[in-house]
Amino acid sequence: MLLVAPGQGGDAPMFPHLMEQLKINRAGPGRPRTRPDRVRGDKAYSSKAIRTHLRDRGVVAETRSRPVRRKLPQPPPL
Protein backbone atom coordinates (compact mmCIF):
# COMPACT_ATOMS: atom_id res chain seq x y z
CA MET A 1 0.00 0.00 0.00
CA LEU A 2 1.19 3.50 -0.78
CA LEU A 3 -0.21 6.58 0.92
CA VAL A 4 1.10 9.91 -0.35
CA ALA A 5 0.75 13.09 1.70
CA PRO A 6 2.29 16.58 1.60
CA GLY A 7 5.89 16.62 2.74
CA GLN A 8 5.25 19.26 5.38
CA GLY A 9 2.23 17.39 6.76
CA GLY A 10 2.51 15.61 10.07
CA ASP A 11 2.15 11.90 10.73
CA ALA A 12 -0.80 12.16 13.10
CA PRO A 13 -3.40 13.42 10.55
CA MET A 14 -2.55 10.59 8.11
CA PHE A 15 -2.38 7.78 10.66
CA PRO A 16 -6.14 6.98 10.81
CA HIS A 17 -6.24 6.74 6.99
CA LEU A 18 -3.28 4.37 7.07
CA MET A 19 -4.95 2.18 9.69
CA GLU A 20 -8.19 2.04 7.66
CA GLN A 21 -6.30 0.53 4.71
CA LEU A 22 -4.34 -1.98 6.79
CA LYS A 23 -4.89 -5.66 5.92
CA ILE A 24 -2.98 -8.47 7.66
CA ASN A 25 -3.14 -11.85 5.93
CA ARG A 26 -3.96 -14.84 8.10
CA ALA A 27 -1.83 -17.97 8.14
CA GLY A 28 -4.76 -20.08 6.99
CA PRO A 29 -7.99 -19.41 5.16
CA GLY A 30 -10.19 -16.49 6.05
CA ARG A 31 -10.44 -12.80 5.43
CA PRO A 32 -7.49 -10.58 6.37
CA ARG A 33 -7.38 -9.01 9.81
CA THR A 34 -7.90 -5.25 9.98
CA ARG A 35 -6.55 -4.69 13.50
CA PRO A 36 -2.96 -5.54 14.41
CA ASP A 37 -1.98 -6.72 17.88
CA ARG A 38 0.58 -3.95 18.14
CA VAL A 39 2.08 -1.07 16.18
CA ARG A 40 5.75 -0.14 16.39
CA GLY A 41 6.95 3.32 15.39
CA ASP A 42 9.50 6.01 16.04
CA LYS A 43 9.04 9.23 18.03
CA ALA A 44 6.88 10.76 15.30
CA TYR A 45 4.19 8.20 16.12
CA SER A 46 4.10 8.89 19.86
CA SER A 47 1.65 11.79 19.62
CA LYS A 48 -1.38 11.81 21.88
CA ALA A 49 -3.77 11.56 18.90
CA ILE A 50 -2.10 8.41 17.55
CA ARG A 51 -1.81 6.74 20.95
CA THR A 52 -5.49 7.49 21.67
CA HIS A 53 -6.54 6.11 18.28
CA LEU A 54 -4.65 2.88 18.95
CA ARG A 55 -5.90 2.58 22.53
CA ASP A 56 -9.52 3.00 21.38
CA ARG A 57 -9.03 0.09 18.96
CA GLY A 58 -7.32 -2.13 21.53
CA VAL A 59 -3.92 -2.00 19.84
CA VAL A 60 -0.68 -1.85 21.84
CA ALA A 61 1.52 1.11 20.84
CA GLU A 62 5.26 0.41 20.90
CA THR A 63 6.72 3.86 20.31
CA ARG A 64 9.49 5.86 21.87
CA SER A 65 7.87 8.58 23.90
CA ARG A 66 9.00 12.14 23.57
CA PRO A 67 10.42 13.83 26.64
CA VAL A 68 8.03 16.13 28.45
CA ARG A 69 8.58 19.65 27.22
CA ARG A 70 8.63 22.19 30.01
CA LYS A 71 8.75 25.92 29.68
CA LEU A 72 12.04 27.09 31.14
CA PRO A 73 11.87 29.90 33.68
CA GLN A 74 12.81 33.27 32.28
CA PRO A 75 15.71 35.10 33.96
CA PRO A 76 14.75 38.29 35.78
CA PRO A 77 15.18 41.51 33.79
CA LEU A 78 18.41 43.44 34.39
Secondary structure, 3 states (H helix, E strand, C coil): CCCCCCCCCCCCCCHHHHHHHCCECCCCCCCCECCCCEEEECHHHCCHHHHHHHHHCCCEEEECCCCCCCCCCCCCCC
